[in-house]
Amino acid sequence: MKKAYAMILAVALVLMVVSCATTAAPAKPAAAAAPVAAPAAAPAASSGGNGVMIWIEAEDGVENKGLWTIKESDKASGGKCIVTTAAKTKPLPTVNGSIKYNFNLEKAGKYKIFMRYRATSDGNGSIYYEVNGEVVHSSYDNNSNFEWNFFNKDNPGTAVVFDFPAGANSFIIHHREPKTEIDKLLITDNMALTLKDLEKM
């Protein structure tokens, strides 16, 4: 009788343990979600927007006939520019002083060509350029450091606007005066882009 009672008591204790183990503990309240951070303000657009911007290092020209040489300069983009020491050519350029730049456009339209240059004294601040077969004299003010200007018609204050088709295009820079240093070129359809904007880029 005592053995039977002890067995019943043991079974009862096992059932109590199992019942306690399977009873779920009360769930803790979920932590409140962290507030979503407000998105940062969009970067301010540059003056007039960017538009098409094709950058070309002057030393990357092709078909250089020999008058232009590459010069090391810590003031130039990429540490290099091009320069010629040949005597002045006037009134028209020679084939020997030409260097060609090729570029592709996804859409036809009106474009300007900007040039970063240095001309440290009178007599070395001009080039000829050729676009669509027309050769033009482009003059620039003297400066002591590289600065931007645009292709012009003997008037450094007024840019020439070119009509380029979609696809492959090119222009040629011809030697005109010695010691004109050319660092970088930009083709853009952004008519609002200013020289000050370029100095900040």
N, C-alpha and C positions, 0 to 999 in steps of 0.2 A: 504493500500500500504506500509506504514511504517512497519507494522507488518510482512508482507511477506518479505520485504527486510532484516529485523532483523533476521528472521528465516534462510534465505539463508546464511547470514553472519555467523551465529552460526554453521551451518552445515559445512561451509568451514573451520572454525577454528578447528573443531573436526577432519576433514579429514587431516589437516596439522599436528596435534598432533600425530595421528595414524601413519602417514607416517614417522615422525621423530623417533618414538619409534621403528619401525620395521626395520629401516636402520641400518645394522651391522656396528659397529665401526671397523675402519681399524685394522687388526690383527697385534699384536706386533711381531717382529722377534723372532724366537725361540732362547733360550739361548744355547750357544755352549755346547756340552756334555763335562763333565770332562774327562781328559785323564785317560785311564785305567792304574792302578798302575802295574808296572813290578812285576812278581811273585818273591817271596823270593827264594834265592838259596837253592837247596836241601841240607838237612843236610849231612855232610860228613860221609861216611860209616866208621865203625870201621875197624881196621887193619884186612884184610883178609875176611871181611864180617861177618855176624852173624851165619848163618847156624842153625842147630838144637841146641837149648839151653834148657836143662831140669835142673832146679834148685831144690835142695832138702835140706831142713833144717835137720841137723844131728839128731835133737831130734825127727824127724818124722819117724824114723826107726821103724820097727815092729819085733816081735819075739825076743825082748830083753830078754835074759835069766837071767839078774840080775847084771852082773858086771858093766855095763854102767849105769851111773846116769846123770841126767840133772843138769847142773850147771848154775846159774845166772851169767851173765857177760855183763857189759855195752859196752864191746869191740866186742861182738859177734853180728852177724846178728839176729835181733829179740830179742836181749838181753839174748839169751840162747845158750849153747853148751852142748856137752856130754863129759864125762870124766870117766875114771876108775882108781881106786886106788889099784886094785888087783896086786899081785906080778907078776913079769915077767913070761911069759910062753914061753918055748923053748924046742924042736925045732918046735912043732906043736901046734896050738891053741886048746883050749878046747871048748866044746859046750856051756859051761856056759858064755863064753865071746863073743858071737856072736850077731850081730844086723843086720837085713835084710832091704834092700831098694828095693822097687818095682817101675818099671816105664814102660811106653809104648812108642813104636816107630812106627811112620807111615811108615818108610822105613828101609829096611836092609842096613847095611853098616859098615864102620869103624868109631869107636868112641874112644874118650879119656874120662877118668874120672878124674876130678880135685877135690881137697880137700882143704878147708880152715882150717888150724890147728894152734895150738900153742904147742911148746915143749920147756920149759924154761931151761932145763938142760940136761946133758948127762944121758942117761938111760931112757928117756921118749919121744923119737922121732921116734917111729916106730909102725906099725900095721901089721896084716895079713889081706889080702882081698881075697875073693873067687869069681871068675867069671867062669861060665861054668864048675863048679866042680873042678877047679884048685885053690889050696891055695898058695898064694905068699906072701913073706915077702917084705914089702914096707917101706923104711927108709927115714927119713927127717932130714934136718939140724935144729939145735937149733935156737930158736928165742924168742924174748920177747913179741912180738905182733902177733896177728893172721895174717897169710899170706897164699897165695895160692901155692900149688904144685900139682903134679899129681900122680896117681897110677904108681908105678914103680917096678922094680925087684931089690930091694936093691941098687938102684942107683938114688938118687934124681935129677940127671941131665938129665935123659932120660925117657920119658913117654912111657908107654905100650899102644899099639893100639889094641883095641878089635873089633872082628867081632860079631855084634849083629844082630839077625834076626828082621824082622818086628813083631810088636805085643808086647805081655807081656814079660818083661825081669826083671832080678833082679841081685843084687850082695850083698855080705855079708862082713861086716867088723868084724874082730875078734880081740879081745884083744891080745896085745903082751907085751907092756911095760906100767907101771903105769904113770898116770898124763899126758898122751897124750890127749890134748883137741881137739875136732873136732867140727867145727862150721857149715859148709855148704859144699854141694857137687854139682858138675856140670857134666852132661853128654852132650857131644857135638861132632858133626861130623866136626867141624871147625878145621882142622889140622894146620891152620896158627895162631890160637889163642895162645897168649903168656901169661906168668905169669904177665908181666907188663900190658897187656891189661886188665886182670882180676882185678888188683889192682885199675884200673880206673873206674870199673863198680860198 
